[in-house]
Amino acid sequence: METLSAADLLAALGHESRLSIYRLLVKAGPEGINASSIAEQLALPAATTSFHLSHLSRVGLIRGRQESRFIFYATDYSVMDELLAFLTDKCCQGQSCLPKTEQVNTTEKRRKKAVGAISS
C-alpha cells in the first residue's frame, strides 16, 4: 500500500460519523447491513448516512450490493487488512514486539488466525 492511499483511507475514517458507520459494518461481518438500518442504529438522517456511505465506498473501505430495492453495505476486509499491515509494518525496528502486530502482518496471517479460532 502506498502512503497516499493509506492517507486517503485514514482521512475517510477521520470523521466521527464515518468512523461510527465503519465500526458498525466491521461488527456486522461480511453480510453487512442495509443503509436504512445503519441510519437507524446510529440515529443519523438518511441523507447524511448516504453521503458518508458514498465516501467510504469511494475510497474502497466498504462495498455495497443491491438486493431488491435495498443496498447492503459491508466492510472490504482485504482493504482493512492492508491498512493495518501498512500501519504496523516494521514496527519496533522490525521486531515483533506486539502480539497483535504479528497477527495482522499480512492478510494471510490474519485469515489463518481467524480460521483457526473458528475451528477450535
Secondary structure, 3 states (H helix, E strand, C coil): CCHHHHHHHHHHHCCHHHHHHHHHHHHHCCCCEEHHHHHHHHCCCHHHHHHHHHHHHHHCCEEEEEECCEEEEEECHHHHHHHHHHHHCCCCCCCCCCHHHHHCCCHHHHHHHHHHHHHC
